[in-house]
């Protein structure tokens, strides 16, 4: 049995959940405990209790603990990658890449624990000294989605702990396996009991406990926009002190392909950005905005390239595109494909659900490409979160830029061009937190800021040194010596 980890103990919940492999729904990855509301409260109490003990750790001790977590993740890359691919359905190379990234994130923040920034300034008042220091925020509630079962928890947990906070971690219900594996590693690195807590179960139950408990000082959330809004409302609706909150939500990321783009670069960026990880990335390129002069060549090359994308068991070596994560998400993808057709888009590749592949029952969906779409169609306005992309034809670069920015979201955006002038222009004017030139819209290094604008995000950036803005609170201190 894989239990919750609360106050340094493994704790069984009142019931359990079965973790099912989306590549083969007959395969049960494991049985995982679900925590009760009272147990989530115990975890919060344990985190509060641990705060002064964790604060008493020296920066070197904190760094060593995080480094040990990173080292173990890296040492067990193949095993954890296999688990990730098995429970989430991400093709093995992507799953291994995610494990690597998680390990690197822990290593990065191990270093940051030794470099907590501060400033000393001269005051405008003679003789006075001003020191600006950063202190832990307190107890951080961490609520994560299923699409990056290891990397997203890593990029929240690692900085939270590096800067001296205690953590209550509630992973998505579909992926308890990676979360539990992470907790098991944490249970052996010598943190004070309660510094890191894992509670597995439903967002509506446990998530709500975390959001509403005044002992939780900050909440970091990645998931849907609908839930993100609930997090925000709960954070500001509390009596007394409001919770600090950070939200990473949807995307409807454009990849612009200009007439002068290198065709094979453009196709690789589009295929990777739109379909890798089964399109289940908030940074996926779901709108391919293509100018007149290259449009037909691009579409023909995409259709050709998409034929070679082997859909199958995430852990099979030939697989490029794994299954959709579960039946609900598959239903959502299929209903958007039906909607695209109803809106008058032309389906030029994929679109079919395959109930079995190689005799295995799974949630398989062929990568899907629509052409003849307009930016006003719902398939181009709403996040689908599956292997579905649309081509939108643009007259010229100006119109392409306008279409790219005409969206409620602003997470990531890309452009394929061989012109330095165009690359610079798009880099400057794309309204997104992350801009990629001749690179897929998805895929950010572990040490640089991640986050978006508009309806995609709220609050400070994640990852890299910018994470300190969320996980620390600034103190300005005057000393009159
Ligand atoms: P996704 O589409 O990625 O599943 P969700 O927003 O539904 O997006 O879920 C993201 C995370 O938020 C999950 O851990 C989920 O359990 C949690 N969650 C869902 N609903 C709520 C809620 N009402 N309050 C707090 N957390 C929630």
Boltz pocket constraint, residues with backbone or C-beta under 6 A from the ligand:
constraints:
  - pocket:
      binder: B
      contacts: [[A, 143], [A, 144], [A, 145], [A, 146], [A, 147], [A, 170], [A, 171], [A, 172], [A, 173], [A, 201], [A, 202], [A, 203], [A, 204], [A, 206], [A, 207], [A, 208], [A, 211], [A, 222], [A, 223], [A, 224], [A, 225], [A, 226], [A, 227], [A, 228], [A, 230]]
      max_distance: 6.0
